[in-house]
Amino acid sequence: MTMGKNADELNKLKRKKTALNEEIKELNKKIIPLELELQNSLQEVGLTKFSTKHVAITMTESEVPDVEDWDSFYNYIVENNAPYLLQRRPMQGAMSEIWNSGQKIDGVNKIKKVTIRTKTI
């Protein structure tokens, strides 16, 4: 393929992806209330599983973190040497601000990330 054809194909596929993402958003607007209704119904009758001719439903619960006080959480991490409690990914915007001010951050290198964007014209 030529560069022009590749660009056109990329643009076409990205537009299709955008349309599909919009469709997913619309589907989620229907799915989420159904899931909540189903969850409430299952809890009312004390079930965690049931099935129809077409589908088997299983409801599970898990505990997930919800930080209410970030300062306390960070203090815990420092006091207990527990950085593993955080995802290990620097914030790009904050890092750029520090680098743009001329500072260097030990243990962190800059690499080039190339992104190709398309815009329908």
C-alpha positions, 0 to 999 in steps of 0.5 A: 500500500502507498502512504496515502492509502495507509493514511486513508485506511487508518482514518477509516478504521479509527472512525469505525472504532469511534463509532463502535465506542459510541455504540458501547457507551449506549449499550452500557446505558442499558446493561448497567441498570439491568445488572443492578436490577438483577443484582437486587433481585438475586439478593432479595431471594438469597441467590448467587446463581441461576439460569434460564434456557439461554444464560447462566448467571453468577453473582460474585462479590469482592472487596476493592479499595476506595481511598477516603483520605489520600494523605493517610494512605500515603503516610501508611505507604511511607511508614510501612515501606509499601510502594507496592500498594500503588500502580507503578506508572508515573503521571505523564503531565506531572513529569513533563512539568518537572522536566520543563522546569529543567529538573531531573528525576533520579531513576527516570529516563525520557523516551520518545513515544510516537503517536499517529493521529487522524482527523477526518477532513 
